[in-house]
Amino acid sequence: TMGAGPSRLGDAAGFKGLEGLLIGRAFLRFSFTLVALSMDQHLVDNIAHGDSAKAQRLSNLMSTVNSLISFALRPMVGALIDAHGRKPFLVLCPVIAALARAFILIRPKAIAYVSYRLLINLSLLPLWPAITAYVSDKLERGTARYNKAINRMNFFLTILGLAALKVGGRVKSARANIRLSVIVNLLAGVSFLLFAQESLPQRKRTTVNTRRAGNPLSFLRVLSQSKRLKALVPILIFQAISDYNYTERMYYRTRFKWKVPEISNLMFYNRVSGMIESWVCPDQPIIQTLGIKITAQLSALLSALCDLNSAFTPMPSSVLVNSALAPLMHGRVAVSALVAREAADIGIAQGELSAALGNLVFPLRFALPTVFSEAFARLQNTLPQINFLLTAGTQVFLALVIIPKTWPSLHDLPKRVEDSYSQDSDQSDVKLPTS
């Protein structure tokens, strides 16, 4: 049983019943921030011996390999999470990640880096679905209370991430930061062991269908189990396209001559915007007021507006307007609520759903970064805005064509989810089960 202190914090902050999960995630966020600060430098200095190009090629190669591995294993991982519960993965995955990071410190060789990246990928692959499923077990996925709990936890985790940035910056040594991340990651595993109670009751566990779980294309079957779920697939795909445009910062450097201070300033405002959004939780009043359809359309149009602002603004400072608009964009939350409700209604387990949604966007994740990078590289001197124009076009098409065309196929699903949002607002103080 958790102490009164964490419980009171959860009561006040809006994630009651999830305090044990938050403690473990806090250590994870601190550890991952330290690694994000330091691993690239460790790779260049100690493994590639100062050859940045070699380091980048090795990193890109492992990213590609891990994407393929994740695609192949994600259905099996989802099935195992549904069969054996969430806690084993919450405990073991951080420990495996810590051991992988310790190994790269002991043997700073290219083969050790390859092993490290493989182990890290295999440890994180079940971890995030297990965390998502844990919250879904406590609170129905896609509801206003679920989103509020996630947002409030992210608020505290963002603050902790900023603190970790300060700590890592003061330490300065990449190896020292990675050593510290090993310790903190082990603490994450211990915290999950001590404070996070298993959230999946034995009666709700499923058996592993190895034939189905071993098929990376099983997401096609999962997302085709109902006409409504199938109708939502194009929306999910178009919403994800802009995620894979990684050329934004390079564009700002090229067009506005931005350097580290300006990029850092933009990142700071994005973090502040995210923190405000996480605490205020504007998704609930927006969805209640506008409905899910208009929320999704508005989000897509605002996303397009941000892209066009970045592409054509004559004043670099006006790019910060995008950060101000971000808290108004909740199309993904709205559509995810539809997916979660329909999946629950037809009996799709949480792990299986997470695996299916992850593999759905695999082709985008695999191909689009290269497409966007090549487009920018070829046109940076003549049309550097090309990627913003492409993503803006996809979002306008989503808002004005795909969503209106899809909506009649959803029947009463949006109305039922909207009603649940209204009920959640009336029952925001309901306690969560702790079993």
PAFIBA-569986 format. One record per residue (C-alpha): x negated, y, z negated; residue number from 0. Coordinates in Angstrom, 1 decimal, always signed. Layout:
# residues N
      c1      c2      c3  resi
       X       Y       Z   NUM
...
END
This chain:
# residues 435
      c1      c2      c3  resi
    +0.0    +0.0    +0.0     0
    -1.3    +3.4    +0.9     1
    -1.8    +6.1    -1.7     2
    +0.5    +8.9    -2.4     3
    -1.8   +11.5    -0.9     4
    -1.8   +10.2    +2.7     5
    +1.9    +9.4    +2.5     6
    +2.7   +13.0    +1.4     7
    +0.6   +14.3    +4.3     8
    +2.5   +12.1    +6.7     9
    +5.8   +13.2    +5.3    10
    +4.9   +16.9    +5.7    11
    +3.2   +16.6    +9.1    12
    +5.8   +14.5   +11.0    13
    +4.1   +11.1   +11.3    14
    +5.5    +9.4    +8.2    15
    +4.5    +5.7    +8.2    16
    +1.6    +6.2   +10.5    17
    -1.0    +7.5    +8.0    18
    -3.1    +4.4    +8.0    19
    -3.3    +4.6   +11.8    20
    -4.3    +8.2   +11.6    21
    -7.2    +7.5    +9.2    22
    -8.7    +5.0   +11.6    23
    -8.1    +7.2   +14.6    24
    -9.8   +10.1   +12.8    25
   -13.0    +8.1   +12.6    26
   -12.6    +7.1   +16.2    27
   -12.2   +10.6   +17.4    28
   -15.3   +11.8   +15.5    29
   -17.3    +8.9   +16.9    30
   -16.2    +9.3   +20.5    31
   -16.9   +13.1   +20.4    32
   -20.5   +12.4   +19.2    33
   -21.0    +9.9   +22.0    34
   -19.5   +12.2   +24.6    35
   -22.0   +14.8   +23.5    36
   -25.0   +12.6   +23.6    37
   -24.8    +9.4   +25.7    38
   -25.4   +11.2   +29.1    39
   -28.5   +12.8   +27.6    40
   -29.7    +9.5   +26.2    41
   -29.2    +7.8   +29.5    42
   -31.3   +10.4   +31.4    43
   -34.0   +10.7   +28.8    44
   -34.5    +7.2   +27.6    45
   -33.1    +4.9   +30.3    46
   -33.6    +6.8   +33.6    47
   -36.8    +8.4   +32.3    48
   -35.7   +11.9   +33.3    49
   -34.3   +10.9   +36.7    50
   -30.8   +12.6   +36.6    51
   -29.9   +11.2   +40.1    52
   -30.7    +7.7   +39.0    53
   -28.7    +8.1   +35.8    54
   -25.7    +9.5   +37.7    55
   -25.8    +6.6   +40.2    56
   -25.9    +4.0   +37.4    57
   -23.1    +5.7   +35.5    58
   -20.9    +5.9   +38.7    59
   -21.6    +2.2   +39.4    60
   -20.5    +1.1   +36.0    61
   -17.4    +3.3   +36.2    62
   -16.4    +1.5   +39.4    63
   -17.2    -1.9   +38.0    64
   -15.3    -1.2   +34.8    65
   -12.3    +0.0   +36.7    66
   -12.1    -3.3   +38.6    67
   -12.5    -5.3   +35.4    68
    -9.8    -3.3   +33.7    69
    -7.5    -3.8   +36.6    70
    -8.1    -7.6   +36.4    71
    -7.8    -8.0   +32.6    72
    -5.1    -5.4   +31.6    73
    -2.2    -7.8   +32.0    74
    -3.9   -10.4   +29.8    75
    -4.8    -7.8   +27.2    76
    -1.2    -6.6   +27.1    77
    +0.0   -10.2   +26.6    78
    -2.5   -10.8   +23.8    79
    -1.4    -7.7   +22.0    80
    +2.2    -8.8   +22.2    81
    +1.3   -12.4   +21.1    82
    -1.1   -11.7   +18.2    83
    +0.0    -8.3   +16.9    84
    -1.7    -4.9   +16.9    85
    -4.0    -5.0   +13.9    86
    -6.6    -7.6   +15.1    87
    -7.4    -5.3   +18.0    88
    -7.4    -2.2   +15.9    89
   -10.0    -3.8   +13.6    90
   -12.2    -5.7   +16.0    91
   -12.4    -3.2   +18.9    92
   -14.1    -0.4   +17.0    93
   -16.6    -2.9   +15.5    94
   -17.5    -4.2   +19.0    95
   -17.9    -0.7   +20.2    96
   -20.3    +0.1   +17.3    97
   -22.4    -3.0   +18.0    98
   -22.6    -2.0   +21.7    99
   -23.9    +1.4   +20.8   100
   -26.4    +0.0   +18.4   101
   -27.6    -2.3   +21.1   102
   -28.3    +0.6   +23.5   103
   -30.4    +2.3   +20.8   104
   -32.4    -0.8   +20.1   105
   -33.0    -1.6   +23.8   106
   -33.0    +1.6   +25.9   107
   -33.2    -0.3   +29.2   108
   -31.1    -0.2   +32.3   109
   -29.8    -3.7   +31.7   110
   -28.9    -2.8   +28.1   111
   -27.0    +0.2   +29.4   112
   -25.1    -2.1   +31.8   113
   -24.3    -4.4   +28.9   114
   -23.2    -1.4   +26.8   115
   -20.8    -0.1   +29.4   116
   -19.3    -3.5   +29.9   117
   -18.8    -4.1   +26.1   118
   -17.4    -0.6   +25.5   119
   -14.9    -1.1   +28.3   120
   -13.9    -4.5   +26.9   121
   -13.5    -3.0   +23.5   122
   -11.5    +0.0   +24.5   123
    -9.2    -1.9   +27.0   124
    -7.1    -3.4   +24.2   125
    -7.6    -0.6   +21.7   126
    -5.5    +2.2   +23.3   127
    -2.6    -0.1   +24.2   128
    -2.7    -1.4   +20.6   129
    -2.5    +2.1   +19.2   130
    +0.4    +3.0   +21.5   131
    +2.2    -0.2   +20.7   132
    +1.7    +0.4   +16.9   133
    +3.4    +3.7   +17.1   134
    +6.1    +2.2   +19.3   135
    +6.8    -0.5   +16.7   136
    +7.3    +2.2   +14.1   137
    +9.2    +4.6   +16.3   138
   +11.0    +3.8   +19.5   139
    +8.8    +4.8   +22.4   140
   +10.0    +7.7   +24.4   141
   +12.2    +9.2   +21.6   142
   +11.8   +12.7   +20.2   143
   +10.5   +11.3   +16.9   144
    +7.9    +9.2   +18.7   145
    +6.6   +12.2   +20.7   146
    +6.6   +14.4   +17.6   147
    +4.5   +11.8   +15.7   148
    +2.0   +11.5   +18.6   149
    +1.8   +15.3   +19.0   150
    +1.3   +15.9   +15.3   151
    -1.4   +13.3   +15.0   152
    -3.1   +14.8   +18.1   153
    -3.1   +18.2   +16.4   154
    -5.2   +16.9   +13.5   155
    -7.4   +14.8   +15.8   156
    -8.1   +17.8   +17.9   157
    -9.2   +19.8   +14.9   158
   -11.4   +16.9   +13.9   159
   -12.9   +16.7   +17.4   160
   -13.8   +20.4   +17.2   161
   -15.6   +19.7   +13.9   162
   -17.4   +16.8   +15.4   163
   -18.6   +19.1   +18.2   164
   -20.1   +21.3   +15.6   165
   -21.8   +18.5   +13.8   166
   -23.1   +16.9   +17.0   167
   -24.4   +20.3   +18.1   168
   -26.3   +20.9   +14.9   169
   -27.9   +17.4   +15.0   170
   -29.2   +18.1   +18.5   171
   -30.9   +14.6   +18.9   172
   -28.9   +12.3   +21.2   173
   -30.2    +9.2   +19.4   174
   -29.3   +10.6   +16.0   175
   -25.8   +11.4   +17.2   176
   -25.3    +7.9   +18.6   177
   -26.6    +6.4   +15.4   178
   -24.1    +8.4   +13.5   179
   -21.4    +7.3   +15.9   180
   -22.2    +3.6   +15.1   181
   -21.6    +4.2   +11.4   182
   -18.4    +6.2   +12.0   183
   -17.0    +3.6   +14.4   184
   -17.6    +0.8   +11.8   185
   -15.7    +3.0    +9.3   186
   -12.8    +3.2   +11.8   187
   -12.6    -0.6   +11.9   188
   -12.7    -0.8    +8.1   189
   -10.0    +1.9    +7.8   190
    -7.7    +0.0   +10.1   191
    -8.3    -3.1    +8.1   192
    -7.5    -1.5    +4.8   193
    -4.9    +1.1    +5.6   194
    -3.0    +0.1    +8.8   195
    -0.4    -2.6    +8.1   196
    +0.5    -4.9   +10.9   197
    +3.4    -3.3   +12.8   198
    +4.7    -6.3   +14.9   199
    +6.8    -8.8   +12.9   200
    +6.2   -12.4   +13.6   201
    +9.7   -12.8   +15.0   202
    +9.1   -10.3   +17.7   203
    +5.8   -11.8   +19.0   204
    +5.7   -13.4   +22.4   205
    +3.8   -16.3   +23.8   206
    +1.1   -15.8   +26.4   207
    +2.1   -16.8   +29.9   208
    -1.3   -17.4   +31.3   209
    -0.2   -17.5   +34.9   210
    +1.6   -14.2   +34.7   211
    -1.0   -12.5   +32.4   212
    -3.8   -13.6   +34.6   213
    -2.3   -11.9   +37.6   214
    -3.5    -8.2   +37.9   215
    -0.6    -7.6   +40.4   216
    +2.0    -8.6   +37.8   217
    +2.8    -4.9   +37.3   218
    +4.8    -5.2   +40.6   219
    +7.0    -7.8   +39.0   220
    +7.3    -6.0   +35.6   221
    +8.3    -2.7   +37.2   222
   +10.7    -4.3   +39.6   223
   +12.8    -6.0   +36.9   224
   +15.5    -3.3   +37.2   225
   +16.6    -0.9   +40.0   226
   +16.2    +2.0   +37.6   227
   +12.7    +1.1   +36.6   228
   +11.8    +0.6   +40.2   229
   +13.2    +4.0   +41.1   230
   +11.0    +5.7   +38.6   231
    +7.8    +4.4   +40.1   232
    +7.4    +7.1   +42.8   233
    +7.8    +9.8   +40.2   234
    +5.1    +8.2   +38.0   235
    +2.7    +8.0   +40.9   236
    +3.2   +11.6   +42.0   237
    +2.9   +12.9   +38.5   238
    -0.5   +11.2   +38.2   239
    -2.1   +12.4   +41.4   240
    -3.6   +15.7   +40.0   241
    -5.3   +13.8   +37.1   242
    -8.0   +12.6   +39.5   243
    -9.1   +15.9   +40.8   244
   -12.4   +16.3   +38.9   245
   -13.7   +19.2   +41.1   246
   -12.0   +21.9   +39.1   247
   -15.1   +23.1   +37.2   248
   -17.3   +22.9   +40.3   249
   -14.7   +25.0   +42.1   250
   -14.9   +27.7   +39.4   251
   -18.7   +27.6   +39.6   252
   -18.6   +28.0   +43.4   253
   -15.9   +30.6   +43.7   254
   -16.3   +32.7   +40.5   255
   -19.9   +32.0   +39.8   256
   -19.0   +30.7   +36.4   257
   -21.7   +29.2   +34.2   258
   -21.6   +27.3   +30.9   259
   -20.2   +30.2   +28.8   260
   -17.2   +30.7   +31.1   261
   -16.5   +27.0   +31.4   262
   -16.8   +26.7   +27.6   263
   -14.3   +29.6   +27.2   264
   -11.8   +27.8   +29.5   265
   -12.2   +24.6   +27.5   266
   -11.7   +26.5   +24.3   267
    -8.4   +28.0   +25.5   268
    -7.2   +24.6   +26.8   269
    -7.9   +23.1   +23.4   270
    -6.1   +26.0   +21.6   271
    -3.1   +25.5   +24.0   272
    -3.1   +21.8   +23.3   273
    -3.2   +22.4   +19.5   274
    -0.3   +24.8   +19.7   275
    +1.7   +22.4   +21.8   276
    +0.9   +19.5   +19.4   277
    +2.1   +21.3   +16.4   278
    +5.2   +23.1   +17.8   279
    +6.4   +20.0   +19.8   280
    +8.3   +22.1   +22.4   281
    +9.3   +19.0   +24.4   282
   +12.3   +18.3   +22.2   283
   +14.1   +21.7   +22.6   284
   +13.1   +21.9   +26.3   285
   +14.6   +18.5   +27.1   286
   +17.6   +19.1   +24.9   287
   +18.2   +22.5   +26.6   288
   +17.4   +21.7   +30.3   289
   +18.0   +18.0   +30.5   290
   +15.4   +15.4   +31.7   291
   +15.8   +16.1   +35.4   292
   +15.3   +19.8   +35.3   293
   +12.5   +19.4   +32.8   294
   +10.7   +17.1   +35.2   295
   +11.2   +19.4   +38.1   296
   +10.2   +22.5   +36.2   297
    +7.0   +20.7   +35.0   298
    +6.1   +19.8   +38.6   299
    +6.7   +23.3   +39.9   300
    +4.7   +24.9   +37.0   301
    +1.9   +22.5   +37.8   302
    +2.0   +23.6   +41.4   303
    +2.0   +27.3   +40.2   304
    -1.1   +26.7   +38.1   305
    -2.9   +25.1   +41.1   306
    -2.0   +28.0   +43.3   307
    -3.1   +30.5   +40.6   308
    -6.5   +28.8   +40.5   309
    -6.7   +28.7   +44.3   310
    -5.8   +32.3   +45.1   311
    -6.2   +34.5   +42.0   312
    -8.6   +37.4   +42.6   313
    -9.4   +37.7   +38.9   314
   -11.2   +34.8   +37.2   315
    -9.7   +35.7   +33.8   316
    -6.2   +34.9   +35.2   317
    -7.1   +31.2   +35.3   318
    -6.4   +31.3   +31.6   319
    -2.7   +31.8   +32.4   320
    -2.7   +28.0   +33.2   321
    -3.5   +27.3   +29.6   322
    -0.5   +29.4   +28.5   323
    +1.8   +27.6   +30.8   324
    +0.7   +24.1   +29.8   325
    +2.9   +23.8   +26.7   326
    +6.0   +24.3   +29.0   327
    +5.2   +21.2   +31.1   328
    +6.8   +18.1   +29.7   329
    +7.9   +16.3   +32.8   330
    +5.7   +13.3   +31.9   331
    +7.2   +13.1   +28.5   332
   +10.7   +13.2   +29.9   333
   +10.0   +10.5   +32.6   334
    +8.1    +8.3   +30.1   335
   +11.2    +8.4   +27.9   336
   +13.2    +7.0   +30.7   337
   +10.7    +4.3   +31.4   338
   +10.5    +3.3   +27.7   339
   +14.3    +3.2   +27.3   340
   +14.9    +1.1   +30.4   341
   +12.0    -1.2   +29.5   342
   +13.4    -1.7   +26.0   343
   +16.9    -2.4   +27.4   344
   +15.7    -5.2   +29.7   345
   +13.3    -6.7   +27.1   346
    +9.8    -5.7   +28.4   347
    +7.3    -6.0   +25.5   348
    +5.1    -3.0   +24.6   349
    +1.8    -4.6   +25.6   350
    +3.2    -5.8   +28.9   351
    +4.6    -2.3   +29.7   352
    +1.4    -0.6   +28.9   353
    -0.5    -3.0   +31.1   354
    +1.9    -2.5   +34.0   355
    +1.8    +1.3   +33.8   356
    -2.0    +1.2   +33.6   357
    -2.3    -0.9   +36.7   358
    +0.3    +1.0   +38.6   359
    -2.0    +4.0   +39.0   360
    -5.1    +1.9   +39.6   361
    -5.3    +2.7   +43.3   362
    -5.2    +6.4   +42.5   363
    -7.8    +6.0   +39.8   364
   -10.0    +4.0   +42.1   365
    -9.7    +6.1   +45.3   366
    -8.7    +9.7   +44.6   367
   -11.8   +10.9   +42.7   368
   -13.8   +10.1   +45.8   369
   -11.2   +11.7   +48.1   370
   -11.1   +14.9   +46.1   371
   -14.9   +15.0   +45.8   372
   -15.5   +14.5   +49.5   373
   -12.9   +17.1   +50.4   374
   -14.5   +19.7   +48.2   375
   -18.0   +18.8   +49.3   376
   -17.1   +19.1   +53.0   377
   -15.0   +22.3   +52.7   378
   -16.5   +24.2   +49.8   379
   -17.9   +26.9   +52.2   380
   -14.8   +27.3   +54.3   381
   -11.8   +26.2   +52.2   382
   -12.9   +25.5   +48.6   383
    -9.2   +25.7   +47.4   384
    -8.4   +22.5   +49.4   385
    -7.9   +20.2   +46.4   386
    -5.6   +22.8   +44.6   387
    -3.6   +23.1   +47.7   388
    -3.3   +19.3   +48.0   389
    -2.2   +18.8   +44.4   390
    +0.2   +21.8   +44.5   391
    +1.8   +20.3   +47.6   392
    +2.3   +16.9   +46.0   393
    +3.9   +18.6   +42.9   394
    +6.3   +20.7   +45.0   395
    +7.3   +17.6   +47.0   396
    +7.8   +15.7   +43.7   397
   +10.1   +18.5   +42.4   398
   +12.1   +19.2   +45.5   399
   +12.3   +15.8   +47.2   400
   +11.4   +12.8   +45.1   401
   +13.1   +13.6   +41.9   402
   +16.4   +14.7   +43.6   403
   +16.3   +11.6   +45.8   404
   +15.6    +9.3   +42.9   405
   +18.0   +10.6   +40.3   406
   +21.3    +9.0   +41.6   407
   +19.6    +5.6   +41.2   408
   +19.1    +6.1   +37.5   409
   +22.9    +6.2   +36.8   410
   +23.5    +6.9   +33.1   411
   +19.9    +6.4   +31.9   412
   +19.0   +10.1   +31.6   413
   +22.2   +10.8   +29.7   414
   +21.5    +8.1   +27.2   415
   +17.9    +9.3   +26.6   416
   +19.1   +12.9   +26.3   417
   +21.7   +11.8   +23.7   418
   +19.0   +10.0   +21.8   419
   +16.9   +13.3   +21.7   420
   +19.9   +15.1   +20.2   421
   +20.4   +12.3   +17.6   422
   +16.7   +12.4   +16.7   423
   +16.9   +16.1   +16.0   424
   +19.7   +15.5   +13.6   425
   +17.8   +12.7   +11.8   426
   +14.2   +14.0   +11.8   427
   +13.7   +13.1    +8.2   428
   +14.6    +9.4    +8.5   429
   +11.9    +7.3    +7.0   430
    +9.9    +4.7    +9.0   431
    +9.7    +1.1    +8.1   432
    +6.3    +0.2    +6.6   433
    +6.3    -3.5    +7.3   434
END
